[in-house]
Amino acid sequence: MSLPISPYHKPGFYAKSLARNQHRDIVGGRWDETGRAQMSLLLDHGLRPHHHLLDIGCGSLRLGSKAVPYLDVGHYWGTDLSAELMQRGYELELADPSRLPRSQLVMDADFTFTGVPDIITHALCFAVLTHLPEAYLYRCLSQVRASFPILEKLLFTLFLAPENTKSLRQPDGVVTHAARAPYHVTVETALLAAKDAGFVLEPQTTRLPRGQILFVASPVTSG
Ligand SMILES: C[S@@+](CC[C@H](N)C(=O)[O-])C[C@H]1O[C@@H](n2cnc3c(N)ncnc32)[C@H](O)[C@@H]1O
């Protein structure tokens, strides 16, 4: 039997974890620190309350719990593979749920973004592509570019490794792999995926939890 592409894709994973009240743990724990880190990356890259933010693979709202109070009412959207995980975050982690219509948490397993309006100005995909094979990186970037015409910035994280590296111990100890989760890619792959999708990419030097690298993508504009 073949392995699921990530722990998240294991049958029954969400039901079991949520039954044990692990909605914070299954997005990686370090709840406050990582939520704050995501928020400050977005602020550094221009997010302001009037913008419209899409949190791709938003999980149980580790970022949402901070971004929803910051943004104007109704300016946050989240997508995730698990509707139940987002729901749990909505019920337990929002200080004021009236600031976020439930319909703005959209189940989406393959970056289709159905139901997310085209007014998104900023998108973040944090610690999500690190759990998915390379094809998802290409798909995510091209779908974001095609779906959101007024997008200003897409921020995403990856693990990097040199070419032909099967497994690699990242700076803070996590071991990443070319062919199973957590996944790494080469920087050339990241640059190519961005170029194919119509983005200019700037790898950042900011140190992120678990040795992930932040990438900031800006749409290529003609003229
Ligand atoms: C490490 S967690 C990060 C969650 C959130 N971005 C954060 O930083 O708090 C990875 C998230 O990716 C979601 N996920 C996994 N595969 C996905 C897919 N194919 N499409 C959308 N979300 C996915 C998981 O459900 C989980 O919420």
The ligand as an SDF file (V2000), in Angstrom:
LIG
                    3D

 27 29  0  0  0  0  0  0  0  0999 V2000
    1.5750   22.9350    9.3800 C   0  0  0  0  0  0  0  0  0  0  0  0
   -0.1110   23.3070    9.0950 S   0  0  0  0  0  0  0  0  0  0  0  0
   -0.0420   25.0690    8.8870 C   0  0  0  0  0  0  0  0  0  0  0  0
   -1.3740   25.7340    9.0620 C   0  0  0  0  0  0  0  0  0  0  0  0
   -1.3430   27.2660    8.9710 C   0  0  0  0  0  0  0  0  0  0  0  0
   -0.8540   27.7190    7.7040 N   0  0  0  0  0  0  0  0  0  0  0  0
   -0.5120   27.8210   10.0940 C   0  0  0  0  0  0  0  0  0  0  0  0
    0.6290   28.1930    9.8670 O   0  0  0  0  0  0  0  0  0  0  0  0
   -1.0190   27.8320   11.2190 O   0  0  0  0  0  0  0  0  0  0  0  0
   -0.4260   22.7200    7.4490 C   0  0  0  0  0  0  0  0  0  0  0  0
   -1.8610   22.9520    7.0050 C   0  0  0  0  0  0  0  0  0  0  0  0
   -1.9810   22.6020    5.6270 O   0  0  0  0  0  0  0  0  0  0  0  0
   -3.2440   21.9980    5.4330 C   0  0  0  0  0  0  0  0  0  0  0  0
   -3.1620   21.2360    4.1750 N   0  0  0  0  0  0  0  0  0  0  0  0
   -2.5010   20.0890    3.9320 C   0  0  0  0  0  0  0  0  0  0  0  0
   -2.6460   19.7270    2.6440 N   0  0  0  0  0  0  0  0  0  0  0  0
   -3.3950   20.6870    2.0630 C   0  0  0  0  0  0  0  0  0  0  0  0
   -3.8980   20.8790    0.7280 C   0  0  0  0  0  0  0  0  0  0  0  0
   -3.6290   20.0050   -0.2480 N   0  0  0  0  0  0  0  0  0  0  0  0
   -4.6500   21.9790    0.4720 N   0  0  0  0  0  0  0  0  0  0  0  0
   -4.9200   22.8740    1.4850 C   0  0  0  0  0  0  0  0  0  0  0  0
   -4.4700   22.7190    2.7500 N   0  0  0  0  0  0  0  0  0  0  0  0
   -3.7280   21.6550    3.0350 C   0  0  0  0  0  0  0  0  0  0  0  0
   -3.4390   21.1720    6.6970 C   0  0  0  0  0  0  0  0  0  0  0  0
   -4.7790   20.8350    6.9410 O   0  0  0  0  0  0  0  0  0  0  0  0
   -2.8910   22.1160    7.7510 C   0  0  0  0  0  0  0  0  0  0  0  0
   -3.8750   22.9610    8.2450 O   0  0  0  0  0  0  0  0  0  0  0  0
  1  2  1  0
  2  3  1  0
  2 10  1  0
  3  4  1  0
  4  5  1  0
  5  6  1  0
  5  7  1  0
  7  8  2  0
  7  9  1  0
 10 11  1  0
 11 12  1  0
 11 26  1  0
 12 13  1  0
 13 14  1  0
 13 24  1  0
 14 15  1  0
 14 23  1  0
 15 16  2  0
 16 17  1  0
 17 18  1  0
 17 23  2  0
 18 19  1  0
 18 20  2  0
 20 21  1  0
 21 22  2  0
 22 23  1  0
 24 25  1  0
 24 26  1  0
 26 27  1  0
M  CHG  2   2   1   9  -1
M  END
$$$$
